[in-house]
Amino acid sequence: MSNWPLLSILIWLPILGGALILALGNQRASLARWVALGVSVLTLAASVPLLTGFDFANPGMQFVERHAWVPAFNIWYALGADGISVALIVLTTITTVLALIGAWGSIDKRVSQYVAAFLFLEGLMIGVFCALDAMLFYVFFEGMLIPMFLIIGVWGGPRRIYASIKFFLYTFLGSVFMLIGLIYLYLKSGSFLLADWYALPLGAKEQTWLFFAFLIAFAVKVPMFPVHTWLPDAHVEAPTAGSVILAAIMLKIGGYGFLRFTLPIVPDAGYEWATLVIILSLIAVVYVGLVALVQDDMKKLIAYSSVSHMGFVTVGIFIAFGLIRDYGNLDGARLGLQGAMVQMISHGFVSGAMFSCVGVLYDRMHSRMIKDYGGVANVMPWFAVFFVLFGMANSGLPGTSGFVGEFMVIVATFQKNPVYAFLAALTLIIGAAYTLWLVKRVLYGEVANSHVAELKDINMRETIVLGVFAIGVLAIGLYPKPLTDLMEPSIAQLAMQLANSKL
């Protein structure tokens, strides 16, 4: 497979599959579902050689493809993947399959367009994770907004138009600042290739302006406090599969952007402003976690939970600056960056699973309000097993994936500032509070009403979806070494880039 353009296949196979489904029209809903599932499974199969053919000792880009795209501006169709990219690409291909299976019967209008949108979205997200040319990255980065905008705006809830426009405006306006930064770097270097920008010397003032251009774009995507308010609205109105992809994959693109752009391109400004980002992240961890405690809508509670947990990602990323430059602690910096990446992958499985569980209940009762449930475990025992497992993972229970990344970030943060570590560790208490409060009110006690009494336990399709999520949660929680080994050389190289000043 070494001579195959693997990354191009992973990008364009789902996009072409989506185009084929659109050509089938809306009269063949069942065929559209099966074709979409088949294409997503093929894409998942195509991602396996990324793992089997990956050189775990090589920190550089692998599976590289490079072709002239817009020669007049020196823009290249350049693709490549390191350990960080491969982990996120595989997470994307797995989650897309599960989202399509989970949404099998929940949408009955414009089914062809619905499933095609997910395939377009999959291809564009994979493109983001392997683009080595900044303009190509920007095209994929902006392009993926369109399918998600349509998924929320066409197939969402009663306030879907408001939620979709808010989602689009926040993310689009944020990325405009990034575009300005990209153009400046092109004028400075004559190239859009990221590798050229990594070696480009930049002054302190230049780095500061570029840092904030990138920060605005990627902070909206994470999302960080205080630009997080679009996320609960988008989640509440989005169909279940849309929420799964949004939480499991799209939020990770913000963290990925920090790793690929901010850290290696503007390391001195990153060091100077790291404290600001860490404080905003800790506000998200603590304050937004407390906001989750008072929610009465299951989806909104999990959405705020996502903001809180993603705060760990940005803490782990930016704590590395202080560790390596103030203390020369390279191992601590690598631990923080590694913890951030493990947290991203873990959150992909845990949040995707939590939203899938809410979807299972919503498909049966058409309500997301916690007060409408109670005693569900009495009538849906197998569902209760999965929901409790994912709730424990969301709380950071040892043995689940939710513990591993957070523990690594807390240990790294403690080496820089024990107060930061204490505030970050509060999420283990707050997260347990809102998650267990949710589980208690939904699952336990007497059967709340006749509607709950009539609920049927999960079927085979739902068992497959929740079962695969459970395998991911337990595999990372019990034995994270394969995941950390995959990413370690790339993380180590990134940590070294932070240590080198461009001034």
C-alpha positions in Angstrom: 0.0 0.0 0.0 3.0 2.3 0.2 2.6 3.5 -3.4 -1.1 4.3 -2.9 -2.3 7.8 -2.3 -3.9 6.7 1.0 -4.7 10.2 2.3 -6.3 11.3 -0.9 -8.4 8.1 -0.9 -9.5 8.8 2.6 -10.5 12.4 1.7 -12.2 11.8 -1.7 -13.8 8.4 -1.2 -16.5 9.7 1.2 -16.9 12.9 -0.8 -17.4 11.0 -4.1 -19.7 8.6 -2.2 -21.8 11.6 -1.0 -22.0 12.9 -4.6 -23.2 9.5 -5.8 -25.9 9.4 -3.1 -27.1 12.8 -4.2 -27.4 11.6 -7.7 -29.6 8.7 -6.6 -32.3 11.2 -5.5 -34.7 11.1 -2.6 -36.9 8.3 -3.8 -34.5 5.6 -2.6 -34.0 6.3 1.1 -33.1 2.7 2.0 -30.6 2.5 -0.8 -29.1 5.8 0.2 -28.6 4.6 3.8 -26.9 1.4 2.7 -24.6 3.1 0.2 -23.6 5.7 2.8 -22.9 3.0 5.3 -20.9 1.0 2.7 -18.8 4.1 1.7 -18.1 4.9 5.4 -17.0 1.3 6.1 -14.7 1.3 3.1 -13.2 4.6 4.3 -12.7 3.0 7.7 -11.0 0.0 6.1 -8.8 2.4 4.1 -7.7 4.1 7.3 -6.3 0.7 8.7 -3.2 0.9 6.5 -2.3 4.2 8.1 -1.8 2.2 11.3 -0.3 -1.0 9.8 2.1 1.0 7.6 3.0 3.7 10.1 6.7 4.0 11.2 6.2 4.5 14.9 9.8 5.8 15.4 9.5 8.5 12.7 8.4 11.9 14.1 8.0 13.4 10.7 5.2 13.4 8.1 4.4 10.1 6.4 2.2 9.0 3.5 3.2 12.4 1.9 1.5 13.5 -1.3 2.5 16.8 -3.1 1.1 18.2 -6.3 1.0 21.7 -7.7 -2.5 23.2 -7.2 -2.3 27.0 -7.7 1.2 27.6 -9.0 0.7 31.4 -9.4 0.5 31.7 -5.6 2.7 28.7 -4.8 -0.2 26.8 -3.3 0.2 23.0 -3.1 -2.1 20.0 -2.8 0.2 18.7 0.0 -0.9 16.0 2.4 0.9 14.1 5.1 0.2 12.4 8.5 2.2 12.1 11.7 1.1 10.2 14.8 -1.2 13.1 15.9 -3.0 13.1 12.5 -3.3 9.4 12.2 -5.0 9.1 15.7 -7.6 11.8 14.7 -8.2 10.4 11.2 -8.9 6.9 12.6 -11.2 8.5 15.3 -13.1 10.2 12.4 -13.6 7.1 10.3 -14.8 5.1 13.3 -17.2 7.7 14.5 -18.7 8.4 11.1 -19.6 4.7 10.7 -21.2 4.7 14.2 -23.1 8.0 13.6 -24.6 6.6 10.4 -25.6 3.3 12.0 -27.1 5.2 15.0 -29.1 7.5 12.8 -30.5 4.7 10.6 -34.2 5.2 11.2 -34.3 8.5 13.0 -34.5 10.7 9.8 -37.3 10.1 7.2 -37.2 13.3 5.2 -34.5 14.1 2.5 -32.6 11.0 3.6 -30.2 11.1 0.6 -29.1 14.6 1.4 -28.8 13.8 5.1 -26.4 10.9 4.8 -24.5 12.6 1.9 -23.9 15.5 4.2 -22.2 13.2 6.7 -19.9 11.7 4.0 -19.0 15.2 2.7 -18.2 16.2 6.3 -16.1 13.1 6.9 -13.9 13.8 3.8 -13.4 17.4 4.7 -12.5 16.7 8.3 -9.9 14.2 7.3 -8.6 16.8 4.9 -8.1 19.2 7.8 -6.1 16.6 9.7 -3.6 15.9 6.9 -3.2 19.2 5.0 0.4 20.4 4.9 -0.4 23.5 2.9 -2.1 26.2 4.9 -4.4 27.3 2.1 -5.5 23.7 1.6 -6.1 23.5 5.3 -8.2 26.6 5.2 -10.3 25.3 2.3 -11.1 22.1 4.2 -11.5 24.0 7.5 -14.1 26.3 6.0 -15.7 23.7 3.8 -16.7 21.4 6.6 -18.9 24.2 8.1 -21.3 23.8 5.2 -22.4 20.2 5.7 -22.8 20.7 9.5 -24.7 24.0 8.9 -27.1 22.0 6.7 -27.4 19.1 9.1 -28.4 21.4 12.0 -30.5 23.9 9.9 -32.5 21.3 7.8 -32.8 18.3 10.1 -32.5 20.0 13.6 -35.1 20.9 16.2 -37.6 23.8 16.5 -34.9 26.5 16.9 -32.6 24.9 14.2 -32.4 28.1 12.1 -31.1 30.2 15.0 -28.7 27.5 16.1 -27.3 26.9 12.6 -26.8 30.6 11.9 -25.1 31.1 15.3 -22.8 28.1 14.7 -21.9 29.4 11.2 -21.3 33.0 12.2 -19.2 32.2 15.2 -16.9 29.7 13.4 -16.8 31.6 10.1 -16.0 35.0 11.6 -13.3 33.4 13.8 -11.6 31.9 10.9 -11.5 35.2 9.0 -8.8 36.3 11.4 -6.8 33.2 10.7 -7.1 33.9 7.0 -5.5 37.3 7.5 -2.7 35.6 9.4 -2.2 33.0 6.7 -1.9 35.8 4.0 0.6 37.7 6.1 2.8 34.6 6.5 2.6 33.9 2.8 3.7 37.5 2.0 6.5 37.1 4.5 7.7 33.7 3.2 6.4 33.3 -0.4 4.9 29.9 0.5 1.9 28.4 2.1 3.7 25.2 3.2 3.6 24.7 7.0 7.2 23.3 7.0 8.4 26.7 5.5 6.6 28.6 8.2 8.0 26.5 11.0 11.5 27.7 10.0 10.4 31.3 9.3 12.0 33.9 11.7 9.4 36.3 13.2 9.6 39.3 15.4 7.8 39.6 18.8 5.1 42.0 17.5 4.5 39.8 14.4 4.2 36.7 16.6 1.7 38.5 18.9 -0.6 39.5 16.1 -0.4 36.1 14.5 -1.0 34.4 17.9 -4.3 36.2 18.5 -5.4 35.6 14.9 -4.9 31.9 15.4 -6.3 32.0 19.0 -9.6 33.5 17.9 -10.1 31.0 15.1 -9.2 27.9 17.1 -10.7 29.0 20.4 -14.1 29.2 18.7 -13.7 25.7 17.4 -12.6 24.1 20.8 -14.7 26.0 22.0 -13.0 28.0 24.8 -14.6 30.4 27.3 -16.1 32.9 26.5 -16.7 32.0 22.8 -18.4 28.7 23.7 -22.0 29.9 23.7 -22.8 28.6 20.2 -22.1 25.0 21.2 -25.1 24.2 23.6 -27.5 25.7 21.0 -26.0 23.7 18.2 -26.1 20.5 20.2 -29.6 20.9 21.4 -31.0 21.6 17.9 -28.8 19.1 16.0 -30.0 15.6 15.2 -28.3 12.9 17.3 -25.8 12.0 14.6 -24.9 15.6 14.1 -24.3 16.0 17.8 -22.1 12.9 17.8 -19.9 14.2 15.0 -19.8 17.7 16.3 -18.7 16.7 19.8 -16.4 13.7 18.8 -14.6 15.2 15.8 -15.2 18.9 15.0 -14.3 20.2 18.4 -10.9 18.5 18.1 -10.0 20.6 15.1 -9.5 23.6 17.4 -7.0 21.7 19.5 -5.4 20.3 16.4 -5.0 23.8 15.0 -3.2 24.9 18.2 -0.7 22.0 17.8 -0.2 22.5 14.1 -0.1 26.3 13.8 0.2 28.2 17.1 2.9 26.2 18.9 5.4 25.7 16.1 4.8 29.0 14.1 4.7 31.5 17.0 6.4 29.8 20.0 7.5 33.1 21.6 4.1 34.7 21.6 2.7 31.4 22.7 5.0 31.4 25.7 4.1 35.1 26.5 0.4 34.6 26.4 0.1 31.0 27.6 -1.1 32.2 31.1 -4.1 33.9 29.5 -5.1 30.8 27.6 -4.6 28.6 30.7 -6.8 30.9 32.8 -9.6 30.9 30.2 -9.3 27.1 30.0 -9.5 26.8 33.8 -12.6 29.0 33.8 -14.1 26.6 31.3 -13.2 23.6 33.4 -14.7 25.0 36.6 -17.3 27.6 35.8 -18.8 25.8 32.7 -18.8 22.6 34.7 -20.9 24.3 37.4 -23.3 25.6 34.6 -23.7 22.0 33.5 -25.0 21.1 37.0 -28.1 23.2 36.6 -29.2 22.1 33.2 -32.6 20.3 32.8 -32.0 19.2 29.2 -29.8 16.1 28.8 -28.2 17.4 25.6 -27.4 20.8 27.0 -25.8 19.2 30.1 -23.5 17.1 27.9 -22.7 20.1 25.7 -21.5 22.1 28.6 -19.7 19.1 29.8 -17.8 19.0 26.5 -16.7 22.6 27.0 -15.4 21.8 30.4 -13.5 18.7 29.3 -12.0 20.4 26.3 -10.6 23.0 28.7 -8.2 20.2 29.7 -6.9 20.0 26.2 -5.9 23.7 26.0 -4.5 23.5 29.6 -2.3 20.6 28.5 -1.2 22.3 25.3 -0.3 25.7 26.8 1.2 24.5 30.1 4.0 23.0 28.0 5.4 26.5 27.2 6.1 27.3 30.9 7.4 23.9 31.7 10.0 23.9 28.9 11.0 27.6 29.0 10.8 28.4 32.7 12.1 25.1 34.0 13.7 23.3 31.0 11.3 20.4 31.8 11.1 18.7 28.5 9.5 15.5 29.9 6.8 17.6 31.7 6.0 19.5 28.5 5.7 16.2 26.6 3.4 14.8 29.3 1.1 17.8 29.0 1.0 17.7 25.2 0.5 13.9 25.3 -2.3 14.3 27.9 -4.0 16.9 25.7 -4.0 14.5 22.8 -5.2 11.5 24.8 -8.0 13.7 26.2 -9.0 14.7 22.7 -9.3 11.0 21.5 -11.0 10.0 24.8 -13.5 12.8 24.6 -14.3 11.7 21.1 -15.4 8.3 22.3 -17.0 9.5 25.6 -19.0 12.4 24.2 -20.0 10.5 21.1 -21.3 7.7 23.3 -23.2 10.1 25.7 -25.0 11.8 22.8 -25.8 8.4 21.3 -27.4 7.4 24.6 -29.5 10.5 24.6 -30.5 9.7 21.1 -31.6 6.3 22.1 -34.0 7.7 24.7 -35.1 10.6 22.4 -36.0 8.1 19.6 -38.4 6.4 22.0 -39.9 9.3 24.0 -39.1 12.4 21.9 -38.0 14.3 25.0 -34.6 15.3 26.2 -35.9 16.8 29.5 -34.5 15.0 32.5 -37.7 15.4 34.5 -39.6 13.3 31.9 -37.5 10.2 32.9 -36.8 8.2 36.0 -36.5 4.5 36.6 -35.3 3.7 33.0 -33.0 1.0 34.3 -36.0 -1.0 35.3 -37.2 -1.4 31.7 -33.9 -0.9 29.8 -31.3 -2.8 31.8 -28.8 -3.2 29.0 -29.0 0.5 28.1 -28.4 1.3 31.7 -25.2 -0.7 31.7 -23.8 1.4 28.8 -25.1 4.7 30.2 -23.5 4.1 33.6 -20.2 3.1 31.9 -20.1 6.2 29.8 -21.2 8.3 32.8 -18.2 6.9 34.8 -15.9 7.7 31.9 -17.3 11.3 31.7 -16.6 11.6 35.5 -12.9 10.5 35.0 -13.1 7.1 36.7 -9.8 5.2 36.6 -10.0 2.4 34.2 -11.8 4.4 31.6 -10.4 6.7 28.9 -11.7 9.8 30.7 -9.2 9.4 33.5 -6.0 8.9 31.5 -5.7 12.2 29.6 -7.0 14.3 32.6 -4.5 12.6 34.9 -1.6 13.3 32.6 -2.6 17.0 32.2 -3.0 17.4 36.0 0.4 15.8 36.7 2.1 18.1 34.1 0.2 21.2 35.3 1.3 20.4 38.9 4.9 20.6 37.9 4.3 24.2 36.7 1.8 25.6 39.2 0.0 23.6 41.9 -2.8 26.1 42.0 -3.6 25.5 38.3 -3.4 21.7 39.0 -5.9 22.1 41.9 -8.4 24.1 39.8 -8.0 21.6 36.9 -8.6 18.7 39.3 -11.8 20.2 40.4 -13.4 18.9 37.2 -13.1 15.3 38.6 -15.5 16.5 41.4 -17.7 18.7 39.4 -17.8 16.3 36.5 -18.8 13.5 38.8 -21.5 15.7 40.3 -23.4 16.6 37.1 -22.8 13.2 35.5 -24.0 11.1 38.4 -26.9 13.5 39.1 -27.9 13.0 35.5 -27.5 9.2 35.7 -29.4 9.0 39.0 -32.4 11.1 37.8 -32.7 9.2 34.4 -32.0 5.6 35.3 -32.8 5.0 39.0 -35.7 5.0 41.3 -39.3 3.9 40.5 -40.6 4.0 37.0 -41.6 7.7 36.6 -44.6 7.4 34.3 -46.4 5.3 31.8 -44.2 6.5 28.9 -41.1 5.2 30.7 -42.9 1.9 31.5 -43.4 1.3 27.8 -39.8 1.8 26.8 -38.1 -1.1 25.0 -34.4 -2.0 25.6 -31.8 -1.3 23.0 -31.9 -3.3 19.8 -29.0 -4.9 17.9 -28.1 -1.8 15.9 -28.0 0.4 19.0 -26.0 -2.3 20.9 -23.4 -2.3 18.1 -23.0 1.5 18.3 -22.8 1.7 22.1 -20.6 -1.5 22.2 -17.9 0.0 19.9 -17.9 3.2 21.9 -17.5 1.1 25.1 -14.6 -0.8 23.6 -12.8 2.5 22.7 -13.5 3.9 26.2 -12.2 0.8 28.0 -9.3 0.1 25.6 -7.8 3.6 26.2 -8.6 3.5 29.9 -7.0 0.1 30.6 -4.1 0.1 28.1 -3.3 3.5 26.6 0.2 2.6 25.5 -0.5 1.9 21.8 -2.2 5.3 21.5 0.7 7.1 23.3 3.3 5.2 21.4 1.7 6.3 18.1 1.8 10.0 19.0 5.0 10.2 21.2 7.6 10.9 18.5 5.5 13.7 17.0 4.8 15.1 20.5 8.5 15.0 21.3 9.4 16.9 18.1 6.7 19.5 18.9 8.0 20.0 22.4 11.5 20.7 20.9 10.0 23.3 18.6 8.5 25.1 21.7 12.0 25.3 23.2 13.5 27.2 20.2 12.9 30.9 20.1 12.3 32.6 16.7 13.4 36.0 18.0 
